[in-house]
Amino acid sequence: MIAVAGYNVREIISQDEHITICRGHREKDQKPVILKVLNKEYPKPEEISRLRFEYEILKELDIKGTPDPVSLEKYKKGLVLVMEDVGGKSVKTWIEDQKITEADFLPISIQITEILGEIHQRNIIHKDIKPSNLIVNHEAGYVGFIDFGIASHLSRETQKIVTPDVLEGTLAYISPEQTGRMNRSVDYRSDFYSLGVSFYEMLRGELPFSSEDPMELVHCHIAKTPDPPHVKDKTIPKVISDIVMKLMSKNAEDRYQSAYGLKADLETCLRQWQEKGKIEPFEIARNDISEKFQISQKLYGREEEIETLMTCFDQVSGGKAEMILVSGYSGIGKSSLVEEIHKPVARQRGYFISGKFGQFKRNIPLSSLIQAFQELIRQLLTESEDKVSEWKNSLLDALGGMGQVIIDVIPEVELIIGKQPPVLELDGTDAQNRFRDVFENFFSVFTTAAHPLVLFLDDLQWADQASLRFIRMLMTRKKGRYLLIVGAYRDNEVNPSHPLMITLEEIRKEKPFSTILLKPLDISNTNQLISDSLHTSSENTVPLSELLQQKTHGNPFFISQFLTSLYENDLLNFDIRARKWTWDTSHIEGMGFADNVVELMASKIRKLSETTQEFLKLASCLGTKFDLNTLAMISNSSHQNTALGLWEAIQEGVVVPLDDGYRYYHESHDADEYAPDPGTVTYRMLHDRIHEAVYAQIPDTRKKEVHLRIGRILLENISKAELEEHIFGLVNHLNMAADLLKSQEEKDELARLNLVAGKKAMASTAHSVALGYLSRGISLMADDAWDVHYVAMFQLHRERTECEFLCGNMDKSEEVFAITLEHAKTKMDMGNIYELMMGVYLTTGKWPEGMKLGQECLQRFDIELPDDPERLQTALDEEYRKIDENLAGQKI
């Protein structure tokens, strides 16, 4: 039995791999208590933080139907959560003990619904509703919820794609959006889905979906409809069955929207049962209008586009490699459309990975592709040990001894395949060919019939040349199968001479691909979106829709932000008495709102506190996505203060947490003691337009100063071991502010950093990006740099010589070669640069020039090659004789 100081533990109620829940009493006053104890001797910080978070949530709730927290105390290397004991048993135990009749079900379900409504009123989503987390004490008339360890304070959350085994919540009960494989955020209506599954189990004694296969369960939740309870059990009234099935609707918009509406229907059922002994059919959800402002997440007017996308994936599932391009204005819904593909991907047990090119990250080669594969590796690492071992063997077989080539670009791969031997350094086209071949083999591991791969690359208009070449390679390779590349770009920001359009035209000549042009919503779709969001008839919203259509030109993101702005400015209100949303179109029309979404978002941001705005400005310099550790570092603030500084922006929907780590830093003053690694706590700006609006708040005169400060702080805090991994971001910040550097010493340091960045870009065949870094490095050096910093200058010029050639600048390559040769101090360096340039000439078919350069090099080493062919052959024969003589009697 577990021993906790100050408490007598009487019995273990439940136990799993992580948690033991016990019943006992406090020694000092014999108060009955429930103790929630972490099992492991050394619990993970996340497990400890979750217990602390639950304690804070329970203190805040303080409502009947949730346990009162007694204390949170030290226990071995972790914590124990002590709560009041209300007695009773779980609904799960009740289900196992007996069949629950309508007479039993209805009163309990009404109480459960009422308590859930109060929880939602306090802006908390439970996220793990199931019979074992529902407590009933029939003698005391008590019904309640337990286990708030993964609850959320946010109005909506984004669930990342992870292996089903490690999803938050309980897989048999989670909502479709909680799987991370739906184009929907998690909000309070996720609890209604889980409640529906629980009600189903209470009525039927079995779950709606039963499978030992986690991925099969995920697919059931997002795509399959179970048999209604009354179909399997004729004694269950159809109207109760209808209520349960509505709760379990796949789309949150089709579920009950309020506990009030659900409770009203259950009370009608109970009243009929008590008065008539039966429940007659009636129209459900008549009183179901939520007072919570929620914009519908459905897609409107995109039926044909969705069908095109699904058809394309079906072809990929059959063994093809396909590409589809989605274009349209910013905010038009490109990403939302693409994410509709999650359902068939889950059905085929495929993988969906995504990366986003950034306006401020164009100098980071392959940035979007690296993001995507980092995401894939993280997914794989959450699978079972046996499965990870299979991936390791498959990757090692495919990569041969070239694993380090992949690790140099995607360091996370090392977590699966382990340390790899170094590879031979190659120059020019040899390095390029090896890189292509190794990545083809790497890709083939993840594109099979067992798990087709969808690669979504967003904002292609900002893609670097190396990424565009990589995409072309993927689409034109002969071994390509079971791969769907989905690209999205802003068609109004490219023209026929844009690198993206040139690359697409080259691909099209070898392999045709599909395209989707997303147009603005027409007035009927805009009106449907607004009427669904306000839970009223489309006739009622026509005047408001016409006004918004005029303001937003049918841009879905602008429409949603405009509606949100109306709500925040009390121009959309919920009338509690009439239970409907109200507004005054003429009043709204006279308010003078911004005519574009950037201005609208800027005005919203300016309403945030000064502290939050400052954190956002610094975050915007890091890009649309950032982590807590880096933001805390550059803001010279603690992790917790940084998280608290972002909290207002999160609540206002400007910033979205990408995992649950944020909550542990937010909840308690000493959270740092137990909180997860802040480098893994990530956020993103809700949309590119928000990022643009925030960044625009920084005066142009100050932007360089901010980037310089960020670069200096990063340089000071990044270890030598981590430098290469973070080199591009670090150097880009400093390069943006290079003209603010005063001392030559600091310029010299930045030049060396540009050399590191240039070499890394070269390794990933991003030659144009590398050329930019190398050229910048040379320009930063002083006039006497060849004397003072010879090694760095030689390397910068040597790499630039090769880079100019690989970028097609032959004349410039020869010019830089001449400068390098002129300043070379050692014969070793002379030989190195000669060898490089000879390779350039031979690669381009300039054999005479290459031979001449070779002779010139040998002369510098006091070696003369005869011009006469006969004398040359005699000299060669003599050299061969000497070699044979030296090797005589030796084993090779």
Buried (B, 14 or more C-beta within 10 A) or exposed (E): EBEBEEBBBBEBBEEEEEBBBBBBBBEEEEBEBBBBBBBEEEBBBBBBBBBBBBBBBBEBBEBBBBBEBBEBBEBEEBBBBBBBBBBBBBBBBBBEEEEBEBEBBBBBBBBBBBBBBBBBEEBBBBBBBBBBBBBBEEEEEBBBBBBBBBBBBBBBBBBBBBBBEEBBBBBBBBBBBBBBBBBBBBBBBBBBBBBBBBBBBBBBEEBBBEBEEBBBBBBBBBBEEBEBBBEBBEEBBBBBBBBBBBBBBBBBBBBBBBBBBBBBBBBBBBEBBEEEEEBEEEEBBEBBBBBBBBBBBBBBBBEEBBEBBEEBBBEBBEEBBBBBBBBBBBBBBBBBBBBBBBBBBBBBBBBBBBBBBBBBBBBBBBBBBBBBBBBBBBBBBBBEEEBBEEBBEBBBEBBEEBBBBBBBBBBBBBBBBEEBEEBEEEBBBEBBEBBBBBBBBBBBBBBBEEBBBBBBBBBBBBBBBBBBBBBBBBBBBEEBBBBBBBBBBBBEBBEEEBBBBEBBEBBEEEBEBBBBEBEBBEBBBBBBBBBBBBBBEEEBBBBBBBBBBEBBBBBBBBBBBBBBBBBBEEBBBBEEEEBBBEBEBEEBBEEEBBEBBBEBBBEBBEEBEEBBBBBBBBBBBBBBBBBBBBBBBBBEBEBBBBBBBBBBBBBBBBBBBBBBBBBBBBBBEEBBEBBBEBBBBBBBBBBBBBBBBBBBBBEEEEBBEBBBBBBBBBBEEBEEEEBBEBBBBBBBBBBBBBEEBEEBEBBBBBBBBBBBBBBBBBBBBBBBBBBBBBBBBBEBBEEEBBEEBBEBBBBBBBBBBBBBBBBEBBEBBBEBBEBBBEBBEEEEBBBBBBBBBBBBBBBEEBEEBBBEBBEEBBEEEEEEEEEEEEEEEEBEEEEEEEEEEEEEEEEE
